[in-house]
Amino acid sequence: MTTQTEQLLKAWVPIGYRILRETAERYDGIITSSELAARVQSESGRDGGARATWIGQLLELVAMQAARTEDAPLASLCVQSDLSVGERYRRILSASGVALGTSDEDLDERAATDRLECYRRYAADLPEDGGRPHIPARTPRTRSTSSVTRSTTRKPDRPAPAVCPSCFMQLPATGTCDNCG
């Protein structure tokens, strides 16, 4: 039996993939997690609740699909509200089978290089010189007093469960999909 999130992800992955591909059609195009989540939910007609609980999984699945089909790394186009990719990008790269050189690798630089690959494949407005990796200027995150209080008492994020790249079902502890074998 699948969880509600797994069922929603099955519906959302193709939509998220298409939205990210459309984003790649504009040189230096990016989309925030919030914008992507809102569009995916709106276009599917299905609400999945708090974005923080599923947007990382969606991006990992999109990255896995792109890697499987030898497409550009579309998940690199999705940034956080401060315009960085954050540590989530390390999990996205890992899910798509990319081995990172060191834990110190600058994820924003890696994402900028990956985004350029997307633009070179899909953007109609690519500069004549082929473009350059571009890291968007970060915007400072602001927090209200109440959100600071909440963040200090919040439990640490648990890593997203492993998901089968074929059927998008959560994998059991064995790591082998019960459906796909």
N, C-alpha and C positions, 0 to 999 in steps of 0.2 A: 504494500500500500504506500502511496506517495504522500508526502506532506503537501500542504497547501502551497508553500513556497516553491517546492519542486514543480508542481503543476503550473504555477504562474511563470516560473522561469522557462519552462518549455514553450509557453506562448510568447514570452518577452524576448528571448534570445534572437529570433529572426528580426523582430522590430528594432531592437537595440543595434543589431548588426547593420541594418539598413540605415538607421539614423547616423551611425558613426561613419558609414561609407559616404553618405551625403555630406557630412561635415568635412570629410577629406577632399571634397570637390572644390573647396575654397582654400587657396594658399593661406597658411597660418590660421586655418579654421580650428577652433577648439570648442568643446561643450563642457559645462560643469556637470558634476554628478547630479545636482538638483535638477538642472534642466533636462538631462537625459532621463532621469527617473520620472519626472512629470510627463514628458512626451511619451515614454514607453507605456505608462499607465493610461494616459489619455487615449492613445491610439489603440490600445488593446481593450479599453473599456473595463479594465480590471485593476482594482486598487490592492496594493500589497502591503499597506501599512508603512511603518517607518523605513525610510530609504536606507538607513545605515545597516539594517539587517539583511538586505539582499543586493544592493548595488554592486558590492565587491564580487559576489558570486556571479552576477550577470556579466560583469566585465571579464572575469576569468573564463567563463564559458564562451564569450565572444572571442577572446584571445585564443582559446583552444581551437575553435572552429576556423579562425583565420590561419592558424598554424597548420591545421590539417589540410586546408585547401590551398596552402601556399599563397595566401593573400597577405597584404600589408598588415602590420600590427595595429589594427584599428583602435584597440583599447587605449593606445597612447594618446588619443585625441580627447579623452575624458579627464578633466582636471577637477581638483577640489575648489571650494569657494575662494581660496587664497591664490588660485591659479598654479599651484604646485601639483605634482602627482602623488606625493606622499609615499609612505611605506607600503601602501596598498599595491603600488606598481611592482614592487619586488614579488609579491604573491602572484600577480597577474603574469609576470614574466616566467616565474617558476611553473605555473599551471600550463603555460603554452610550450614548455620544454626548453626554455632559454636558460642556459647556464651563465650565471653572472661571474665575472672575474673575481671580485672581492666584495665583501660586505660593505666596503667603503665607497663602492662605485656610486657616483652621483646619479641618482634616479631621474632627476629633472633633465640632466644632460642626455641620459640614455633615451628618455621619452622624447626629447626634442629631435634626436637623430631618427627615432622610430617614426615620429610624425612626418618628418621630411620624406621618408620612404612612402608614406601614405599619399602625401601631396604629389610626389613624382609619379605615382601610379594613377591618381584620380583627378588632380586639380587641373582645371582648364586655364587658370590664370597664373600658372607657374612662371617665375621670372626667366628671362632668356638664359641666365647663367645657371639655371637648375635649382636655385634657391639655396638657403643655408639653414642649418638647425637653429631654431629660435626658441628661447625660453621666455615665456610671458613674464612680464614684470609682476612680481608677487604683490598682492594686496594684503595689508595687515588684517589679521583676524581680530574682530572686536567681540568682546563678551560682556554681557550684562552681569551684574553682581550675582543674580540668581543662578546663571549658568555656570559661574565659577564655583559656586557652592556645590551645585550638582556634580560637576566634573570631578571634584575631589572625593566624592563618596561613591562614584560610579565604579563598578567592577571592571577589570581589564577586559579588553576585547578578546574573545576566543577566536582561534583561527577558523575560517570557514571549513565546513566538512568537505572531504574529497567527493568529487562528482564524476560519474562515468561520462567520458567525452562523446559516447555514442547516443545514449538514451537520457542523459542528464539526471539519472537517479543517484541518490546519495549512495556511496560505496560502503559496504560493510567493513568491519575491522580487517578482514582478510585482504582488502584492496582489490578484489576481483568482483566484478559486477555479477549479481545473481541473475540478471536478465540476459546479459550479453555473453557471459562466461568468459 
